Amino acid sequence: MNEEVFKFSLNCPLPITDYKHVSLAHGGGGSLSKNLIQKIFYPQFENEILLAEGDSAILNGGSKKIAFTTDSYVVNPIFFPGGNIGELAVNGTVNDLAVSGAEPRYISAAFILEEGFPIDELWEIVLSMKEAAKKAGVTIVTGDTKVVDKGKGDKVFINTAGIGFQRDGIDIAPENIRVGDKVIINGNIAEHGIAIMASREGLNFKSPIKSDTAALNGLIQEALDFTNEIHMMRDPTRGGLASSLNEIAEKGGKKILIYEDKLPLAPEAAAACELLGLDPLYLANEGKALFFVGAEQAEGVLQTMRKNPLGKNARIIGEVVEGGASVVMKTKIGSSRIVDMISGEQLPRIC
Amino acid sequence: MNEEVFKFSLNCPLPITDYKHVSLAHGGGGSLSKNLIQKIFYPQFENEILLAEGDSAILNGGSKKIAFTTDSYVVNPIFFPGGNIGELAVNGTVNDLAVSGAEPRYISAAFILEEGFPIDELWEIVLSMKEAAKKAGVTIVTGDTKVVDKGKGDKVFINTAGIGFQRDGIDIAPENIRVGDKVIINGNIAEHGIAIMASREGLNFKSPIKSDTAALNGLIQEALDFTNEIHMMRDPTRGGLASSLNEIAEKGGKKILIYEDKLPLAPEAAAACELLGLDPLYLANEGKALFFVGAEQAEGVLQTMRKNPLGKNARIIGEVVEGGASVVMKTKIGSSRIVDMISGEQLPRIC
């Protein structure tokens, strides 16, 4: 909890003595629901579209194609090193739009609260959503609040859906990757997964690893301003780098080769993975994207990214090569290893 | 469970012997997640946009304004007389778009499943979402699946967000209601609330009252084809008729007078309310909308609606009169009663 948030927490506008915790009536559609919405959500997410309070938000269209995405967030714990469920929900949806080649614009926020959830924790989450939305340049234009009885939910689940407008002149799809394309990632892998795992297990590392949650639309825009020769992008969240690469290889019908010694992995993260027996290739990222870039433009994209704080550790980690749909890693000792999709997930409720 | 659904259930494409219940790994982003999505969701919701499997669905835009809405559904029980959580989630979001004056077009579907939830129940829900979407003429273009550990959710929660395009020439807003406007509802009130309540409490009425869940976009389109003089529409769901009227009166700064003897209430519903001590004004509806219509067009709108099965019991139930923001009911015995907004909800988890 940083100082600014704490200061705001003290000013949480619902009289805490009256409503210290969420009650079922806060989700009932009556005046208590209204109270929660008008005192907690509206003042923070304030904008004309939201405050029109219609059954739908009314947005200006345009001739561009619309990108539309949704994700529910059930991460446990809801507060973790480097962030909380609220900013994760905003950033995650922003990133899903951005990697589709769209400029993220509008976000919805739907809360499922468990009866008894502390109002001041909700307040802190809402503040961080406001900040995340501001940072990403998106507006929270519509929302919903439901309350479930104690023991039928887990504190708070948040769904965010998002709308963006497609950028002209690009075509992002796994089918577009070509032999020779370089695979770039904008920085260190596995940090969100490790942060959640460590915080869930109560592990205290000397230098705690923080979630990398961040909105990547700015970074992606800079890369696309540099070249249209970006053929595919994806944010490797649940299931990690390995799962995203496998999905792309399969859909694109190509072989992707990655180099173990090029993978950006912080020494603390490598140590944590060793200690916990986790494979960083399968751990979730929340502020990373994979870029498949034409060979001639790859170095330029890399240099462009490195000027942005979110890309300062960007690397070319592999390339698309001749061969059937598969992901293969050249290991540090020079051997080759097939990188499979795992069947489950090392860590449930990672996002 | 109707026969057709049951037949499909038997053909549930996941080998039930292997995966009779949802496991945490079904939400992990690995191959089990993929299996669930590709075998359960894709074949039913099939359309090109969804099957592109991008991080966002890519939709054609246009010059029209965009309506955008979201709702999470946590109804308990998930199967109830007249419907289930899946069709409720589709119809509810369709209706939120339609009452905003938009033509509903695209829907997202995000599932939060509890570990151990029977796959065949999920299958039945998905089938009914497919049917509901087809009936309403909307396409399910993007989605998400998360799984939470047993005891941290309640079977299934569904979020649907929706996108529609605004109809030209109309302006729907509570601020637009005028003195003289007639208030029309398209049929019997309180039936969703009673159906949920009865089913939750295990009550068996002789003639069971069914949820009125339905997509109203067709009916609304017919009304708007008849006249642009519809100033406001709203679907009185959570909190019922009383809460929606109060919201409109407050936002519009007008007095709304309704007549108790004009309220369409089935005799079985009236009896159930009496038995259970419930006020039908506060009970949820899921296939009803309120229309504020210019006095001269009201009769025509009424006759138009009555030609549609979803409006066959439409009634003029009240009007906007001189006076401060309030809702007043003229009772059957001739007295006047202020209709307040309730503070909580008679029934939690009604939708």
Interface residues (C-beta under 8 A of the other chain):
Chain A: S23 L24 A25 G27 G28 G29 G30 S31 L32 S33 K34 A52 E53 G54 D55 S56 A57 I58 L59 N60 G61 G62 S63 K64 K65 I66 A67 F68 T69 T70 D71 S72 Y73 V74 N76 N95 D96 L97 V99 S100 A102 Y106 S108 A109 A110 F111 I112 V141 T142 G143 D144 K146 V147 V148 D149 G151 K152 G153 D154 F157 N159 A161 G162 I163 G164 F165 Q166 I172 A173 R234 D235 T237 R238 G239 S243 E247 K251 A284 M341 I342 S343 G344 E345 Q346 P348 R349
Chain B: S23 L24 A25 G27 G28 G29 G30 S31 L32 S33 K34 A52 E53 G54 D55 S56 A57 I58 L59 N60 G61 G62 S63 K64 K65 I66 A67 F68 T69 T70 D71 S72 Y73 V74 N76 N95 D96 L97 V99 S100 A102 Y106 S108 A109 A110 F111 I112 V141 T142 G143 D144 K146 V147 V148 D149 G151 K152 G153 D154 F157 N159 A161 G162 I163 G164 F165 Q166 I172 A173 R234 D235 T237 R238 G239 S243 E247 K251 A284 M341 I342 S343 G344 E345 P348 R349
